[in-house]
């Protein structure tokens, strides 16, 4: 009798797939790192666990920018160790030096299995393979689409982040990102555009372009010419944005730009916004307005030029929405310099503004600057800033009442019969306000998540708008 199995012999049960717990902390740039790691894990047959206890190992993607983020990351690592015991740490905190000169994570949590810095997918996979090896199964292992459609996304299906570069060439005194993420490294433009098209083909209706410095895209490679779809395209912000907009139009989708420094080169993008090719929205990390404070921060532009540039942008594209973040109470900031910031906020008419009270970050050059302000004064100035910012924002929102806007639907229980939640071009997900959608006027009208609807703005409420779909 033959020892070979017949075609109808019962199959040997497949081994249970290893379970990996995953926590992603920090900014959208870290989120895209997490998506890439999860995609690789899924392709190799690993599964994700919803709990620490149910996982064979846990990965924590950390943030290390400000003290609160560092503490949250350290607390999460501690929780994962307590509930699971087998933890791999990656992300910005993994590259940070501790008080004793060693790795901060290992100083605080010596039991972790491995520590890597940010955008270290292969190092994370190597650690997983070492501590949680998986038997190779040629019948079930998958090769993922490298551009994300078959991969894991941590955002809703209808929007996605597109990271165009890593690192930063600036040496701002309050920031330690370059020490963790390195200098600027632009992704090949062909890879970026191919990923963008794949995301649109996968159903994405809003693409959020991110990096540490979007305006500097291509500086490191001297704007060399790449190729996409058989055509030459320069590795430069203007060409990138124009091509992304052209691709997006074919899918009826939006392109939104984040982390855009106010360089003169950005001027070339405003006509693309005015023409409707990309959203007339710029996330510009200004941080302050007074030239002396900006010099102490080692920021790349002066306050006067920033104000002039924003005014010129609005002349080219009147519908432009500007969001920004600022720091109140930076070392040496005088009351006069702070008042300059408040005046700038009013004059520049910043649509959406966030503010941090200055917080010393371990390893930042600003810690050595003279004139460190008391924490109470920093917080008091942050509060005063937000009062002005909210007043300006509320006034600008009020101007939209009565207008008809295109709204991307984020939530619509029961097909929107009782209304829903969406966003206009002026609202980036998670950081800006929303548009609260009333029940549609027509009984036959439905709202569907991930699709656009026309709506009339009926009133403004705080940071949000209320609109009537029709």
Beta strands, then each sheet from edge to edge (+ up, - down):
strand 1: 19-24
strand 2: 47-49
strand 3: 57-62
strand 4: 87-91
strand 5: 114-115
strand 6: 159-163
strand 7: 165-166
strand 8: 185-186
strand 9: 206-210
strand 10: 225-228
strand 11: 231-234
strand 12: 254-257
strand 13: 281-283
strand 14: 321-328
strand 15: 352-357
strand 16: 404-411
strand 17: 420-423
strand 18: 435-438
strand 19: 452-461
strand 20: 464-469
sheet 1: 2+ 1+ 3+ 4+ 5+
sheet 2: 6+ 9+ 12+
sheet 3: 7+ 8-
sheet 4: 10+ 11-
sheet 5: 13+ 14+ 15+
sheet 6: 16+ 17- 18+ 20+ 19- 16+
end
